[in-house]
Amino acid sequence: MSGPEPIGAVPAVEVPRYAGKGTFARIADIHEVGDYGIAILGVPFDGGTSYRPGARFGPMAVRQAARTLRPGYHVELGVAPLEVVQVVDAGDVTVTPFDIEEACRQIQHHAADVLGGGGRRRIVSIGGDHTIALPNLRALREVHGPVALVHFDAHLDTWDTYFNAPVTHGTIFRRAFEEGLLIEDHSIHIGIRGPIYDRADLDDDAAMGFRIIRAGDLDVMGIDAAVDVIRRRVGDEPVYLSVDIDVLDPAFAPGTGTPESGGLTARELLRMLRRLTGLNLVGADVVEVAPAYDHAELTSIAAATVVFDLVSLMVD
């Protein structure tokens, strides 16, 4: 990114990490800079949850947990993201808690505003429940057209409706497929596990062009082979990477709305993400952090680390 030298995070050697500004990892606020390349956006909406509520408090909790980060240099990726690109905290979307459709319109409009700048900017959203991915994808389509989806989750999120509601945290990727937001046959789910409502759910998912790597598949194929499958699946297309924190086993992420036993370890998830260098990553989210069910910030710290990895991947 050309222009002035990027404003980085507040140095911990000057102000202790438990003090100072409340932005993600204490990076620059969007109002402190004239331009930026990557924006971290909080989306405190959980009106689409089907079990435990509380992800509306996720952005606040993840920002707090991000104080533990040292965002100067990513050792595994070999990049100092805040020195290369101006990264900002864009604050939170002002979003209604009462109306899903109106909330989606508000999120889409806010994301589109943050993404302005002729396609140069990228966005990482902190949820909120997984419903927020749909308006994000709608906003990205206006800039990049349809995208490939890399989806880390315990659940498919391609069901049709919940209690006759077409837009919920478990239906967004069916809606995205129907609306032409996704490039057909270029999207993939990773970490899926647990029982489902009906065998037809898998058939429907396949008919929409998704590929699945179940959590148990990783025990057989290994992480490196799974990463190779992901790379071949998305190719050079623009990619939206969505991380539902329940892809992690509840031992590593208890603070989430629909936990499923048998998930990935935090190390497995981070290793996979850090092997996905070179993707054309235009947007991402980390969702379903529900801090009321968390313990010792386990889930929030994992989510904050994933957000920093996503930013670093975008820079890399």
C-alpha positions in Angstrom: 0.0 0.0 0.0 1.5 3.3 -1.0 1.2 6.5 0.9 2.1 7.4 4.5 3.8 4.8 6.7 1.1 2.7 8.4 0.1 3.4 11.9 0.7 0.2 13.9 -0.4 -1.0 17.3 0.4 0.8 20.6 3.7 -0.7 21.7 3.4 -2.8 24.8 6.8 -1.6 26.0 5.3 1.9 26.3 1.7 1.1 27.5 1.0 -2.2 29.1 -1.3 -4.5 27.1 -4.0 -4.4 29.8 -4.3 -0.6 29.4 -4.7 1.9 26.6 -7.1 1.9 23.7 -9.8 -0.7 23.2 -9.3 -1.4 19.5 -8.4 -4.9 18.3 -4.8 -5.5 19.5 -4.7 -1.7 20.1 -4.3 -0.9 16.4 -5.4 2.3 14.8 -9.0 3.3 14.8 -10.5 3.9 11.4 -10.9 7.6 12.2 -7.2 8.0 12.9 -6.1 7.4 9.3 -6.9 8.8 5.9 -6.9 5.4 4.1 -6.4 1.8 4.9 -6.0 -1.6 3.3 -7.6 -4.0 5.8 -10.5 -3.2 8.2 -11.5 -5.3 11.2 -15.2 -4.8 11.7 -17.3 -5.9 14.7 -20.8 -7.2 14.0 -22.6 -7.7 17.3 -25.7 -9.6 16.0 -26.9 -13.0 17.2 -30.6 -12.9 16.2 -30.1 -15.9 13.9 -28.9 -18.3 16.6 -30.8 -21.6 17.1 -29.4 -22.7 20.5 -27.4 -20.7 22.9 -27.6 -16.9 22.3 -24.8 -14.5 23.3 -22.6 -14.1 20.3 -23.6 -10.4 20.1 -21.0 -9.9 22.8 -18.3 -11.6 20.7 -16.7 -8.5 19.1 -16.1 -6.9 22.5 -14.7 -10.1 24.0 -12.4 -10.8 21.1 -11.1 -7.3 21.1 -10.4 -7.7 24.9 -8.6 -11.0 24.3 -6.6 -9.5 21.4 -4.7 -7.5 24.1 -2.7 -10.7 24.6 -1.4 -10.6 21.1 2.0 -9.2 20.0 1.0 -8.1 16.5 4.4 -6.8 15.4 5.6 -9.9 13.6 3.9 -13.2 12.7 6.7 -15.7 13.1 5.2 -18.6 11.2 4.1 -16.5 8.2 7.2 -14.3 8.3 5.4 -11.0 7.9 4.9 -7.9 9.9 1.4 -7.1 8.7 1.0 -3.7 10.5 4.2 -2.4 8.8 3.1 -3.5 5.3 -0.5 -2.4 5.1 -2.6 0.0 7.1 -4.8 -2.1 9.3 -7.6 -0.4 11.2 -10.4 -1.3 13.6 -13.6 0.0 12.0 -15.6 -0.3 15.2 -19.0 -2.1 15.3 -21.9 -2.1 12.9 -25.0 -0.4 14.4 -27.4 -3.3 14.0 -30.9 -4.0 15.2 -31.3 -7.0 17.5 -35.0 -7.5 16.5 -35.2 -8.0 12.8 -33.0 -10.4 10.8 -33.7 -8.9 7.4 -33.2 -5.3 8.5 -30.0 -6.4 10.4 -28.7 -8.0 7.2 -29.3 -4.8 5.3 -27.5 -2.7 7.9 -24.5 -5.1 7.9 -24.3 -5.2 4.1 -24.5 -1.4 3.8 -21.9 -0.9 6.5 -19.6 -3.5 5.1 -19.9 -2.0 1.6 -19.0 1.4 3.0 -15.9 0.0 4.7 -14.9 -1.9 1.6 -15.1 1.2 -0.6 -12.0 2.3 -2.4 -12.2 0.4 -5.7 -11.6 -3.1 -4.5 -8.3 -2.5 -2.8 -9.6 -2.9 0.7 -10.3 -6.2 2.5 -12.5 -6.9 5.6 -12.3 -9.2 8.5 -15.6 -9.3 10.5 -15.8 -10.4 14.1 -19.3 -11.8 14.9 -21.9 -12.2 16.0 -23.5 -15.4 14.8 -22.9 -16.9 11.4 -25.8 -15.0 9.9 -23.4 -12.1 9.3 -21.6 -14.0 6.6 -24.5 -13.5 4.2 -24.6 -9.7 4.2 -20.8 -9.7 4.0 -20.9 -11.9 0.9 -23.6 -9.6 -0.6 -21.3 -6.6 -0.1 -18.3 -8.4 -1.5 -20.2 -9.4 -4.7 -20.6 -5.7 -5.6 -16.8 -5.4 -5.6 -15.5 -8.8 -6.7 -18.5 -10.7 -8.1 -19.1 -14.2 -6.8 -16.4 -15.7 -4.6 -15.1 -19.1 -3.6 -15.9 -20.0 0.0 -13.5 -21.7 2.5 -15.7 -22.6 5.5 -14.3 -23.9 8.8 -17.2 -25.1 10.9 -18.8 -28.1 12.8 -22.0 -27.6 10.8 -22.8 -27.3 7.1 -24.9 -24.1 7.4 -26.7 -25.1 4.1 -30.1 -26.0 5.7 -33.2 -24.5 4.1 -35.0 -23.0 7.1 -35.3 -23.0 10.9 -38.9 -22.6 12.1 -39.7 -21.3 8.6 -37.1 -18.5 8.9 -35.0 -18.5 5.7 -32.1 -16.5 7.0 -30.5 -17.9 10.2 -27.0 -18.9 11.2 -27.6 -22.4 9.8 -29.0 -21.4 6.4 -26.8 -18.6 5.1 -24.7 -20.6 2.6 -27.8 -22.1 0.9 -29.1 -18.5 0.5 -25.6 -17.4 -0.7 -25.7 -20.2 -3.3 -29.2 -19.3 -4.4 -28.3 -15.7 -4.8 -25.3 -16.4 -6.9 -22.8 -15.1 -4.3 -20.6 -18.2 -4.6 -18.7 -19.6 -7.5 -20.2 -23.0 -8.1 -18.0 -26.0 -7.4 -15.3 -23.9 -5.8 -16.4 -23.9 -2.2 -15.5 -26.3 0.7 -16.5 -27.0 4.3 -13.7 -28.2 6.7 -14.3 -29.6 10.2 -17.8 -30.8 9.8 -18.9 -33.4 12.4 -21.8 -34.7 14.5 -25.2 -36.1 13.5 -27.5 -34.2 11.1 -31.2 -34.0 10.6 -31.4 -36.2 7.6 -29.2 -37.9 5.0 -30.8 -35.6 2.4 -28.9 -32.7 4.1 -25.7 -34.1 2.6 -27.3 -34.6 -0.8 -28.6 -31.1 -0.8 -25.1 -29.7 0.1 -23.5 -31.7 -2.7 -26.1 -30.6 -5.2 -25.1 -27.0 -4.4 -21.5 -27.8 -5.3 -19.9 -27.9 -1.9 -17.0 -30.3 -1.0 -16.7 -31.5 2.6 -13.7 -32.4 4.7 -15.1 -33.8 7.9 -13.1 -33.5 11.1 -12.5 -37.2 11.2 -11.2 -37.1 7.6 -8.2 -35.1 9.0 -7.2 -38.2 11.0 -6.8 -40.2 7.8 -5.6 -37.7 5.2 -3.7 -35.3 7.4 -3.5 -31.5 7.4 -1.1 -31.1 4.5 -3.4 -33.2 2.2 -6.4 -31.2 3.3 -4.7 -28.0 2.6 -3.9 -29.3 -0.9 -7.6 -30.1 -1.5 -8.6 -26.6 -0.4 -6.0 -25.0 -2.7 -7.1 -27.0 -5.7 -10.8 -26.3 -4.9 -10.5 -22.5 -4.8 -7.7 -22.0 -7.3 -7.0 -18.4 -8.1 -10.6 -17.2 -7.5 -11.3 -14.5 -5.0 -11.9 -16.2 -1.6 -14.1 -15.5 1.4 -12.8 -17.5 4.4 -15.3 -18.0 7.2 -14.3 -19.5 10.6 -17.1 -20.5 13.0 -15.2 -21.0 16.2 -17.1 -24.1 16.9 -14.9 -25.8 14.4 -12.7 -26.2 17.4 -13.4 -28.9 19.9 -15.2 -27.6 23.0 -12.0 -28.3 25.0 -10.5 -25.4 23.0 -13.6 -23.2 22.4 -16.3 -23.8 25.1 -17.7 -20.3 24.6 -19.9 -20.9 21.6 -23.6 -21.3 20.8 -23.7 -24.9 19.3 -20.7 -26.9 20.5 -19.9 -30.3 19.0 -17.6 -32.9 20.4 -14.7 -34.2 18.3 -13.5 -31.0 16.8 -10.1 -29.6 15.7 -7.5 -28.5 18.2 -6.4 -24.9 18.1 -3.1 -26.0 16.8 -4.6 -27.9 13.9 -6.8 -25.0 12.9 -3.9 -22.5 13.0 -1.6 -24.9 11.1 -4.2 -25.2 8.3 -4.7 -21.4 8.1 -1.0 -20.7 8.0 -0.6 -23.1 5.1 -3.1 -21.1 3.0 -0.7 -18.5 1.9 -1.1 -17.0 -1.5 -4.9 -17.3 -1.7 -6.7 -14.3 -3.2 -8.4 -13.6 0.2 -10.8 -10.7 -0.2 -12.8 -11.1 3.0 -13.2 -13.2 6.1 -15.0 -13.6 9.3 -14.6 -15.2 12.7 -18.0 -15.9 14.3 -20.0 -17.5 17.1 -17.9 -16.5 20.0 -20.3 -16.4 22.9 -18.3 -15.2 25.9 -21.0 -16.0 28.6 -20.1 -19.7 28.1 -16.3 -19.2 27.9 -13.8 -19.9 30.6 -10.6 -17.9 31.1 -11.0 -16.4 27.7 -10.1 -19.7 26.0 -12.5 -19.1 23.1 -11.9 -15.4 22.7 -8.1 -15.8 22.7 -8.4 -18.5 20.0 -10.7 -16.2 17.9 -8.3 -13.2 18.3 -5.4 -15.3 17.2 -7.4 -16.5 14.1 -8.3 -12.8 13.3 -4.6 -11.9 13.4 -3.7 -14.9 11.2 -6.3 -13.8 8.7 -4.9 -10.3 8.5 -1.4 -11.7 8.1 -2.6 -14.0 5.3 -4.1 -11.0 3.5 -0.9 -9.2 3.7 1.2 -12.2 2.8 
